[in-house]
Amino acid sequence: LPTWEFDGTLSLRDPGSVAASAPSKRKKNKRSNQRPMEETPERKKQRLEKNKEAARMYRGKKKEHIQTLKDRIAKLTEENNSIREEIKALKQQAPPWQR
């Protein structure tokens, strides 16, 4: 029976086999070993403008979502009241022994 060993990849290999393990295909982040670059005033201004625009868009979407929910609440409340009135009318039509 062969004994299996872990060769550092996602597969197990038989120690008697000749196949070599493939090198890792992971890409390394080029900036991971570097210090963060200092931000120029122009880049900072661009970043702040981009952030401001993103915040404005988020607030607009949030308002739209809240309005959609309010409309849905109004519609469901109206539907609920209508169903309650229908139930009340049907109960009044029923014979007294079924009430």
C-alpha positions as a LaTeX table, in Angstrom:
\begin{tabular}{lrrr}
\hline
Residue & $x$ (\AA) & $y$ (\AA) & $z$ (\AA) \\
\hline
Leu1 & 0.00 & 0.00 & 0.00 \\
Pro2 & 1.43 & 3.39 & $-0.93$ \\
Thr3 & 1.58 & 6.09 & 1.69 \\
Trp4 & 0.24 & 9.44 & 0.56 \\
Glu5 & 1.74 & 12.78 & 1.46 \\
Phe6 & 0.61 & 16.35 & 1.08 \\
Asp7 & 2.81 & 18.30 & $-1.36$ \\
Gly8 & 1.50 & 21.80 & $-0.62$ \\
Thr9 & $-0.99$ & 21.93 & $-3.49$ \\
Leu10 & $-4.63$ & 20.95 & $-3.46$ \\
Ser11 & $-3.85$ & 17.38 & $-4.46$ \\
Leu12 & $-2.21$ & 14.45 & $-2.76$ \\
Arg13 & 0.60 & 12.65 & $-4.50$ \\
Asp14 & 2.19 & 9.28 & $-4.17$ \\
Pro15 & 5.78 & 9.71 & $-2.93$ \\
Gly16 & 6.89 & 7.13 & $-5.50$ \\
Ser17 & 5.48 & 9.11 & $-8.42$ \\
Val18 & 7.71 & 11.21 & $-10.64$ \\
Ala19 & 5.31 & 14.12 & $-11.23$ \\
Ala20 & 6.65 & 17.38 & $-9.84$ \\
Ser21 & 4.31 & 19.84 & $-8.24$ \\
Ala22 & 3.44 & 22.86 & $-10.36$ \\
Pro23 & 4.55 & 26.31 & $-9.18$ \\
Ser24 & 1.91 & 28.46 & $-7.52$ \\
Lys25 & $-0.23$ & 30.42 & $-9.97$ \\
Arg26 & $-1.16$ & 33.13 & $-7.47$ \\
Lys27 & $-0.31$ & 36.67 & $-8.49$ \\
Lys28 & 1.29 & 38.80 & $-5.86$ \\
Asn29 & 0.16 & 42.33 & $-5.26$ \\
Lys30 & 2.90 & 44.59 & $-6.61$ \\
Arg31 & 2.37 & 47.17 & $-3.88$ \\
Ser32 & 2.13 & 44.74 & $-0.97$ \\
Asn33 & 5.82 & 45.15 & $-0.09$ \\
Gln34 & 6.00 & 48.87 & $-0.77$ \\
Arg35 & 5.23 & 51.79 & 1.48 \\
Pro36 & 1.97 & 53.58 & 0.69 \\
Met37 & 2.48 & 56.40 & $-1.79$ \\
Glu38 & 1.96 & 59.90 & $-0.46$ \\
Glu39 & $-1.19$ & 61.37 & $-1.87$ \\
Thr40 & $-0.79$ & 64.46 & $-3.98$ \\
Pro41 & $-3.23$ & 67.34 & $-3.41$ \\
Glu42 & $-4.69$ & 66.76 & $-6.88$ \\
Arg43 & $-5.33$ & 63.07 & $-6.23$ \\
Lys44 & $-6.82$ & 63.89 & $-2.83$ \\
Lys45 & $-9.15$ & 66.44 & $-4.43$ \\
Gln46 & $-10.22$ & 63.90 & $-7.08$ \\
Arg47 & $-10.82$ & 61.25 & $-4.42$ \\
Leu48 & $-12.90$ & 63.64 & $-2.31$ \\
Glu49 & $-14.98$ & 64.68 & $-5.35$ \\
Lys50 & $-15.55$ & 61.05 & $-6.30$ \\
Asn51 & $-16.54$ & 60.24 & $-2.72$ \\
Lys52 & $-18.91$ & 63.22 & $-2.61$ \\
Glu53 & $-20.61$ & 62.07 & $-5.84$ \\
Ala54 & $-20.90$ & 58.50 & $-4.53$ \\
Ala55 & $-22.45$ & 59.79 & $-1.29$ \\
Arg56 & $-24.95$ & 61.93 & $-3.25$ \\
Met57 & $-25.94$ & 58.93 & $-5.38$ \\
Tyr58 & $-26.30$ & 56.74 & $-2.28$ \\
Arg59 & $-28.58$ & 59.28 & $-0.60$ \\
Gly60 & $-30.71$ & 59.51 & $-3.75$ \\
Lys61 & $-31.07$ & 55.73 & $-3.97$ \\
Lys62 & $-31.88$ & 55.57 & $-0.26$ \\
Lys63 & $-34.64$ & 58.20 & $-0.63$ \\
Glu64 & $-36.06$ & 56.34 & $-3.61$ \\
His65 & $-36.03$ & 53.05 & $-1.69$ \\
Ile66 & $-37.74$ & 54.64 & 1.33 \\
Gln67 & $-40.42$ & 56.16 & $-0.92$ \\
Thr68 & $-41.00$ & 52.77 & $-2.55$ \\
Leu69 & $-41.45$ & 51.21 & 0.89 \\
Lys70 & $-43.86$ & 53.97 & 1.97 \\
Asp71 & $-45.92$ & 53.44 & $-1.19$ \\
Arg72 & $-46.00$ & 49.72 & $-0.54$ \\
Ile73 & $-47.11$ & 50.28 & 3.08 \\
Ala74 & $-49.94$ & 52.55 & 1.90 \\
Lys75 & $-51.08$ & 50.01 & $-0.71$ \\
Leu76 & $-50.97$ & 47.08 & 1.73 \\
Thr77 & $-52.76$ & 49.08 & 4.44 \\
Glu78 & $-55.50$ & 49.96 & 1.98 \\
Glu79 & $-55.77$ & 46.34 & 0.88 \\
Asn80 & $-55.86$ & 45.17 & 4.51 \\
Asn81 & $-58.66$ & 47.63 & 5.38 \\
Ser82 & $-60.62$ & 46.52 & 2.33 \\
Ile83 & $-60.32$ & 42.86 & 3.35 \\
Arg84 & $-61.41$ & 43.71 & 6.92 \\
Glu85 & $-64.51$ & 45.49 & 5.59 \\
Glu86 & $-65.28$ & 42.50 & 3.37 \\
Ile87 & $-64.96$ & 40.12 & 6.35 \\
Lys88 & $-67.23$ & 42.36 & 8.42 \\
Ala89 & $-69.87$ & 42.39 & 5.64 \\
Leu90 & $-69.72$ & 38.61 & 5.21 \\
Lys91 & $-70.12$ & 38.07 & 8.97 \\
Gln92 & $-73.25$ & 40.25 & 8.96 \\
Gln93 & $-74.70$ & 38.20 & 6.08 \\
Ala94 & $-74.08$ & 34.87 & 7.84 \\
Pro95 & $-76.87$ & 33.25 & 9.84 \\
Pro96 & $-76.73$ & 33.94 & 13.59 \\
Trp97 & $-75.65$ & 30.37 & 14.48 \\
Gln98 & $-72.48$ & 30.72 & 12.30 \\
Arg99 & $-71.30$ & 33.99 & 13.84 \\
\hline
\end{tabular}
